[in-house]
Amino acid sequence: MEIKYKTSKLAKSVESPRDIQKNYGTRAKLVNQRKSELEAAETLDTMRFIPAANCHELSGNHTGELAVDISQNHRIIFEPNHNPIPIKPDSGLDWTRVTKIIINAIGVDYH
Protein backbone atom coordinates (compact mmCIF):
# COMPACT_ATOMS: atom_id res chain seq x y z
CA MET A 1 0.00 0.00 0.00
CA GLU A 2 1.19 3.52 -0.71
CA ILE A 3 1.60 5.51 2.51
CA LYS A 4 1.87 9.26 2.94
CA TYR A 5 1.94 11.25 6.17
CA LYS A 6 -0.15 14.24 7.20
CA THR A 7 2.96 16.22 8.15
CA SER A 8 6.66 16.00 7.39
CA LYS A 9 7.33 15.87 11.15
CA LEU A 10 5.19 12.74 11.41
CA ALA A 11 6.97 11.17 8.41
CA LYS A 12 10.37 11.89 9.98
CA SER A 13 9.27 10.24 13.24
CA VAL A 14 9.18 6.86 11.45
CA GLU A 15 11.96 7.29 8.87
CA SER A 16 14.24 4.70 10.44
CA PRO A 17 14.13 2.15 13.27
CA ARG A 18 16.26 4.56 15.33
CA ASP A 19 13.75 7.40 14.79
CA ILE A 20 10.88 5.11 15.72
CA GLN A 21 12.65 4.04 18.93
CA LYS A 22 13.44 7.65 19.82
CA ASN A 23 9.89 8.87 19.22
CA TYR A 24 7.77 5.95 20.41
CA GLY A 25 9.85 4.31 23.14
CA THR A 26 8.24 1.15 24.52
CA ARG A 27 5.73 1.08 21.64
CA ALA A 28 8.45 1.34 18.95
CA LYS A 29 8.45 -2.34 18.03
CA LEU A 30 4.69 -2.37 17.39
CA VAL A 31 4.76 0.97 15.55
CA ASN A 32 7.41 -0.46 13.23
CA GLN A 33 5.46 -3.72 12.83
CA ARG A 34 2.16 -2.01 11.96
CA LYS A 35 3.94 0.37 9.57
CA SER A 36 5.53 -2.62 7.83
CA GLU A 37 2.21 -4.47 7.66
CA LEU A 38 0.48 -1.45 6.12
CA GLU A 39 3.28 -1.02 3.58
CA ALA A 40 3.17 -4.71 2.62
CA ALA A 41 -0.62 -4.88 2.29
CA GLU A 42 -1.82 -4.86 -1.30
CA THR A 43 -5.14 -3.34 -0.20
CA LEU A 44 -6.63 -2.24 3.10
CA ASP A 45 -8.70 -5.43 3.11
CA THR A 46 -5.48 -7.38 3.83
CA MET A 47 -5.35 -5.73 7.26
CA ARG A 48 -8.59 -7.52 8.24
CA PHE A 49 -6.60 -10.78 8.32
CA ILE A 50 -4.08 -9.55 10.92
CA PRO A 51 -6.03 -9.97 14.17
CA ALA A 52 -3.46 -8.17 16.33
CA ALA A 53 -3.73 -5.05 14.15
CA ASN A 54 -7.48 -4.81 14.83
CA CYS A 55 -7.97 -2.53 11.82
CA HIS A 56 -11.29 -0.74 12.20
CA GLU A 57 -13.27 2.26 11.01
CA LEU A 58 -13.75 5.09 13.47
CA SER A 59 -16.81 7.18 14.25
CA GLY A 60 -17.70 10.40 16.00
CA ASN A 61 -14.95 13.03 15.68
CA HIS A 62 -12.91 10.55 13.62
CA THR A 63 -15.57 9.59 11.03
CA GLY A 64 -13.88 8.75 7.73
CA GLU A 65 -10.70 7.60 9.47
CA LEU A 66 -9.48 4.14 10.40
CA ALA A 67 -7.09 2.83 13.03
CA VAL A 68 -4.78 -0.07 13.79
CA ASP A 69 -3.72 -0.99 17.32
CA ILE A 70 -0.19 -0.47 18.59
CA SER A 71 -1.10 -1.14 22.22
CA GLN A 72 -4.22 -1.58 24.29
CA ASN A 73 -5.04 2.15 24.12
CA HIS A 74 -2.78 3.54 21.38
CA ARG A 75 -3.47 3.59 17.66
CA ILE A 76 -2.15 4.64 14.28
CA ILE A 77 -4.92 6.72 12.72
CA PHE A 78 -5.18 7.05 8.94
CA GLU A 79 -7.60 7.68 6.10
CA PRO A 80 -7.88 6.56 2.49
CA ASN A 81 -5.92 8.76 0.07
CA HIS A 82 -8.22 8.41 -2.94
CA ASN A 83 -10.34 10.98 -4.76
CA PRO A 84 -13.08 9.89 -4.76
CA ILE A 85 -12.99 7.52 -1.79
CA PRO A 86 -13.85 3.95 -2.93
CA ILE A 87 -17.40 3.28 -1.76
CA LYS A 88 -19.48 0.08 -2.01
CA PRO A 89 -23.09 0.17 -3.29
CA ASP A 90 -24.31 0.05 0.35
CA SER A 91 -22.37 3.33 0.99
CA GLY A 92 -19.67 1.67 3.12
CA LEU A 93 -15.94 1.99 2.49
CA ASP A 94 -14.70 -0.53 -0.10
CA TRP A 95 -11.63 -1.87 1.71
CA THR A 96 -10.70 -3.99 -1.32
CA ARG A 97 -10.05 -0.88 -3.43
CA VAL A 98 -8.11 1.20 -0.89
CA THR A 99 -4.45 1.08 -1.99
CA LYS A 100 -3.27 4.47 -0.70
CA ILE A 101 -3.53 5.99 2.76
CA ILE A 102 -2.50 9.10 4.68
CA ILE A 103 -1.36 8.51 8.26
CA ASN A 104 -2.75 11.33 10.41
CA ALA A 105 -1.40 10.35 13.83
CA ILE A 106 0.70 7.70 15.56
CA GLY A 107 0.40 6.72 19.21
CA VAL A 108 -2.96 8.37 19.77
CA ASP A 109 -5.22 7.35 22.67
CA TYR A 110 -8.63 8.63 21.56
CA HIS A 111 -10.61 6.80 24.25
N, C-alpha and C positions, 0 to 999 in steps of 0.2 A: 504494500500500500504506500502511496505517496504521502509523506508527512511534512506539513509546514507548521510553524509556530506563530502564535499571536504576536509575540514581540521578539526582537533579536536577543534581549536579555534572557528570555525563557529558552531560546534555542541554544545560547551559549552555556546555559546551566546543565545541558545534557550532551555537549559536544564530545566529551571523552569520558571514559570510566573515572578518571581522576576528578573531572568537573562534577560528575554525578555524585561521587563520594563526598566531595567538599560541600555540595549544596543540599544533599538529602540525607547525609549521615546514616543512621541505622536503617533507613528505608532505601538506601542506594541500590542494593542488590535487586530488589523488586522493581524499582523504577527502571533500571537497566533491562530487566527481564521483560516487563510489559512493553517498553519501547521497542525491544527486539521483536516481540511477538506481533506488535502492530505493523512494524516494517515488513515482516515476513508474510503477513496475511495478504492473500490475493484480493480478497474483499472483506468488508466488515463482518459478513456472515461467518467467516472463519473463526472470529473471536467467540462466537457462541459455543464452540467446541472446546474451549479452554476454561473448564469450570472455575479454576482459581482466579481467573481474570474477572469473572462475574460482569461481563460487559452488559450494560443496560442503559435504556433511555431514561432521561431525567424529566422531571415535571416542575411545576411552580416557576420560580425565578430562573430555572435552568431549562425550560422547555426548548426543544430543538437541539439540545446538547446530549451527549452520551458520556459514560464514565466506565473506567476499568479500575478494579481495586489494586491498591499497592499495600494496604494494611487494613485492619478492621475498620478504621474510620477515615482513611486517606485515599484519595482517588486521583487519577489523571482524567481531566475533563477535556472533551474535544467535540467537534462538530463536523459534519460532512462539508467538504470543500468542493461542491458542485453547484453549477448554476444552469438550470434549476436543480434543486435537491431531488434525487430519485425517489418517487412516491409510488406506492402500489395502488391498484384500483380502489382499495378500501380506505385510502388516504393515509395509511401508515408508511413509515420509512421503509424503503426497499433496501435492506441490508446487503442483498446480493449484488447490487449495482454501485455501492459505495466503495470507491477505490482510492479516494483522496480525502484526507482529513486535515483540520487545523487544530493543534493542541492549544487550548486556552489557558490551562492551569495544571500544575503538577503539585501533588502533596496537599490538596485541598480537603478540608473536613467541612462539608456543607451540612452536616446534621445538626 
